[in-house]
Amino acid sequence: MSKSGGRVIVVDDDAEMRALIQRYLGENGLSVRAVPDGTGLDRAIAREPADVIVLDLMMPGEDGLAICRRLRAGGEETPILMLTARGDPIDRVLGLEMGADDYLAKPFLPRELLARIGALTRRRGGGSPLGLPAEGQVAFGPFVLDLDRLQLTRAGLPVELTTREFVFLKTLVLHAGRPLSRAQLIDLAIGRDAAVTDRAVDVQIARLRKAIGDDADEPVWIKTVWGHGYMVVKPGEAP
């Protein structure tokens, strides 16, 4: 699994559920390994550590609670997101007591699962999603994004951005070369609980393009990926 996109291990005895989760998370830029039980999880961790473990509670043999308790007792600190088909609040309490970091009841919206995973990685990394840099400078084309001073320059000259424009651009630049859906932009830039519509994202992108001098009809730096969302091109891939 590639580290650049964030590494997730999904543990669920339901083959169809494993495949659905693996496909959705993979389509949204994460590297996913799906296993049916605790034994498979142990092998996956030994081969390559993960950034988040998505763990089903109700499994035959060693269930999710037992796996979680064993991992924590052995010193495993990877964030664990517990899944369960039961809505009983006691499941959540037990899961958290065993060392789980978050809880999501089935059925759930795939977007919420993605957002919860993003929140766990940000929490673990001190606010930076999926291990991406939270400080320093990032260059793309003639631009330099200063993450410490919250400033953008072009060929050394400052570019005026609002705070909202800056955080959206930062999110796109830190994922350069990877299309982000409108939902991902909302989740990664300002949090999954933000009251922001997809249309508002389009407006924000239009303003951002205008601010950096990107042609709205034929954008060079902030590309529209039809059917998905937006993407900042990788360094060296635009004139």
MORA-V997920 format. One record per backbone hydrogen bond with DSSP energy under -1.0 kcal/mol. NH is the residue of the N-H (numbers start at 1). CO is the residue of the C=O. E is the energy in kcal/mol with one decimal. If there is no record, write none. Layout:
NH/CO/E
NH/CO/E
//
This chain:
6/3/-1.2
8/31/-2.8
9/52/-2.0
10/33/-2.6
11/54/-3.2
12/35/-2.0
18/14/-2.5
19/15/-2.3
20/16/-2.3
21/17/-2.6
22/18/-2.7
23/19/-2.5
24/20/-2.4
25/21/-2.7
26/22/-2.1
27/23/-2.3
29/26/-1.5
30/25/-2.3
31/6/-2.9
33/8/-2.4
35/10/-3.0
41/37/-1.9
42/38/-2.5
43/39/-1.9
44/40/-2.3
45/41/-2.7
46/42/-2.2
47/43/-1.9
48/44/-2.4
51/7/-2.7
52/7/-1.5
53/79/-2.7
54/9/-3.0
55/81/-2.8
56/11/-2.6
57/83/-3.3
59/57/-1.1
64/57/-2.5
67/63/-2.4
68/64/-2.8
69/65/-2.6
70/66/-2.4
71/67/-2.7
72/68/-2.4
73/69/-2.2
74/70/-1.6
75/72/-1.4
76/71/-2.6
81/53/-3.2
82/102/-2.5
83/55/-2.9
84/104/-1.4
91/88/-1.7
93/89/-2.1
94/90/-2.8
95/91/-2.6
96/92/-2.6
97/93/-2.4
98/94/-1.9
100/95/-2.5
101/80/-2.4
102/80/-1.5
104/82/-2.8
106/84/-4.0
113/109/-1.8
114/110/-2.4
115/111/-2.4
116/112/-2.8
117/113/-2.3
118/114/-2.3
119/115/-2.4
120/116/-2.2
121/117/-2.2
122/118/-2.2
123/119/-2.4
124/120/-2.2
125/121/-2.1
127/122/-3.8
131/128/-1.1
132/129/-1.9
138/145/-2.4
140/143/-2.0
143/140/-2.2
144/153/-2.1
145/138/-3.4
146/151/-3.1
147/136/-2.9
150/146/-1.0
151/146/-1.5
153/144/-2.0
154/157/-3.4
155/142/-2.7
157/154/-2.1
159/152/-3.0
166/162/-2.4
167/163/-2.1
168/164/-1.9
169/165/-2.5
170/166/-2.9
171/167/-2.0
172/168/-2.2
173/169/-3.0
174/170/-2.5
176/173/-1.7
177/232/-3.1
178/175/-2.1
180/230/-3.1
185/181/-2.4
186/182/-2.2
187/183/-2.6
188/184/-3.2
189/185/-2.4
190/186/-2.0
191/186/-1.0
194/191/-1.6
196/194/-1.8
201/197/-1.4
202/198/-1.8
203/199/-2.1
204/200/-2.2
205/201/-2.5
206/202/-2.2
207/203/-2.2
208/204/-2.3
209/205/-2.7
210/206/-1.9
211/207/-2.3
212/208/-1.8
214/209/-3.1
223/231/-2.9
225/229/-2.9
228/225/-2.4
229/225/-1.8
230/180/-2.4
231/223/-2.1
233/221/-1.6
237/234/-2.1
//
